[in-house]
């Protein structure tokens, strides 16, 4: 009790061990999913010529599956830094929006520095479980989720990078398909519920296929293909199918 009073006096009134334990519990499924996906990234990174420590460092610094898988071929092919930066900026821009939302979700009395630490661990899954919590959340909850989920991502990369040098080639090739299964699991459920989302997915596939098979467009690098596709399809969807103001308010209230 005395120790808690000291923490409270020091401005740590948001310490909530019950919320932290709840975060740990909710972070375990995320950890398992991250391990499986990052395992594939580790294998691919080593297979493309990166050292084990380089693959692990990338995962520890980024924690973004789409960004890392898109950035890997750019690194291997020696793409310009500008292209790398723009690609990562476009792909990971959604995390800024998630961070804005989470900053409003945290308890008002929480010190501002918590928002900076929590921003490091903002991912789609961590954002999802956090905004689903009723009312405002304690920073301790986010730390609980992060302390389980993020090590799972880094550890999975390490195990995949090491195993890539040990497993037979046919197993490595089979496991390399896991990332496509993850992407399908992400896009199919919302596409089934919303026709606009389904149309965006199909249009993105068509635009990407154009850059892959049409001779005039084949020379465009993969990084700029991601940038062009995202801006073109996403911008068109936002222009022609904007979210109604009342629906936006409902989404904000849910968050």
Residue pairs with C-beta under 8 A, 6 or more apart in sequence:
4 15
7 13
7 15
8 15
11 111
13 109
14 107
14 109
14 110
14 111
14 114
14 138
14 139
14 140
15 140
16 138
16 140
16 141
17 140
19 137
19 138
19 140
19 141
19 144
20 138
20 140
20 141
20 143
20 144
21 144
22 141
22 144
23 140
23 141
23 142
23 143
23 144
23 145
23 146
23 147
23 148
24 144
24 145
24 147
24 148
25 144
26 129
26 144
26 145
27 126
27 129
27 144
27 145
27 146
27 147
27 148
27 149
28 148
30 125
30 126
30 129
30 145
30 148
30 149
30 152
31 148
31 149
31 151
31 152
32 152
33 125
33 152
34 125
34 149
34 150
34 152
34 153
34 156
35 152
35 153
35 155
35 156
35 159
36 156
36 178
37 65
37 153
37 156
37 178
37 179
37 182
38 59
38 65
38 152
38 153
38 154
38 155
38 156
38 157
38 160
39 156
39 157
39 159
39 160
39 163
39 175
39 178
40 160
40 175
40 176
40 178
40 179
41 55
41 59
41 65
41 68
41 69
41 72
41 156
41 157
41 160
41 179
42 52
42 55
42 56
42 59
42 156
42 157
42 158
42 159
42 160
42 161
42 162
42 163
42 164
43 160
43 161
43 163
43 164
43 167
43 172
43 175
43 176
44 69
44 72
44 164
44 176
44 179
45 54
45 55
45 58
45 72
45 157
45 161
46 52
46 55
46 160
46 161
46 164
46 165
47 164
47 172
48 72
48 73
48 75
48 76
49 76
50 58
50 72
50 75
50 76
52 158
52 161
52 162
55 157
55 158
55 160
55 161
56 154
56 157
56 158
56 161
58 68
58 71
58 157
59 68
59 153
59 154
59 156
59 157
60 154
62 68
62 71
63 120
63 121
63 123
63 150
63 153
64 91
64 92
64 95
64 123
65 179
65 182
66 91
66 92
67 87
67 88
67 91
67 92
69 179
70 87
70 88
70 91
70 222
70 223
70 226
71 84
71 87
71 88
73 222
74 83
74 84
74 87
74 221
74 222
74 223
75 84
77 221
77 222
79 221
79 223
83 221
83 223
83 224
84 223
86 223
86 224
86 227
87 223
87 224
87 226
87 227
90 226
90 227
90 230
90 231
91 226
91 230
94 124
95 122
95 123
98 122
98 124
98 127
99 115
99 119
99 122
101 127
101 131
101 255
102 115
102 118
102 119
102 122
102 127
102 130
102 131
102 142
103 115
104 255
105 130
105 131
105 133
105 136
105 137
105 255
106 114
106 115
106 118
106 136
106 137
106 138
106 139
106 142
107 136
107 137
107 138
107 139
108 136
110 138
110 139
114 139
114 142
117 139
117 143
118 139
118 142
118 143
118 146
120 146
121 142
121 145
121 146
121 149
121 150
123 149
124 186
125 149
126 142
126 145
126 146
126 149
129 145
130 137
130 141
130 142
130 145
131 254
131 255
133 141
164 172
167 175
187 197
187 201
190 197
191 197
191 198
191 201
192 198
196 237
196 241
199 237
200 233
200 234
200 237
203 233
203 236
203 237
204 229
204 230
204 233
207 228
207 229
207 232
207 233
208 225
208 229
210 217
211 217
211 218
211 220
211 225
211 228
211 229
212 218
220 228
243 251
